Amino acid sequence: NAGVTQTPKFQVLKTGQSMTLQCAQDMNHNSMYWYRQDPGMGLRLIYYSASEGTTDKGEVPNGYNVSRLNKREFSLRLESAAPSQTSVYFCASSEDGHPQETQYFGPGTRLLVL
Amino acid sequence: DQQVKQNSPSLSVQEGRISILNCDYTNSMFDYFLWYKKYPAEGPTFLISISSIKDKNEDGRFTVFLNKSAKHLSLHIVPSQPGDSAVYFCAAKGYNAGNMLTFGGGTRLMVKP
């Protein structure tokens, strides 16, 4: 079991460029999430998907789009990258969104926007 | 305005002693709390959790205490080991907030041999 995998591990973009961050999980989980981590801010939820075919906004969705391609994969797209989107991005998954279950995180993608 | 706060950015303790990490929250709708541990270049991993109907939960060397009236929780690690050196995040869920976790800013724990 690989758990939650993310690609790429590191990316440098110029302002205005676009890119897609990929995430996949092999735990047959229903719910998937995208977070960003900034110094002193903890992790903030960008978007989440409670099931295949559904997505919802989190705390900081502006500038991002997501696609729940199938049960395994949840991608995050930056259409026009800005320096404020420099961050570490984590994907996570959980079994069925039960209030008392935990989320499992991927290793992260470090993004630098120049 | 941060709803979950970890006011100590860092903490240093000697191996074998107790580590106490603190977390305060402002939203009284939170009813489930979690601690995650994060090593450099890795994703956070779940450590321990507590429901609002309890005031203590213990798992080996790790104990979480919840004081609802003070809106405060703490993580105790006894005894601390060098391998515990990591960043610890407190997180909270509200019963009316679906699957959303709200995280604190993290505390970096350094355990000195």
Interface residues (C-beta under 8 A of the other chain):
Chain A: V4 S31 Y33 Y35 G40 M41 G42 L43 R44 L45 Y48 A50 D56 G58 E59 F90 A92 S94 G97 P99 Q100 T102 Q103 Y104 F105 G106 P107 G108
Chain B: Q2 V4 Q6 P9 D31 Y32 L34 Y36 A41 E42 G43 P44 T45 F46 S49 S51 F89 A91 K93 Y95 G98 N99 M100 L101 T102 F103 G104 G105 G106
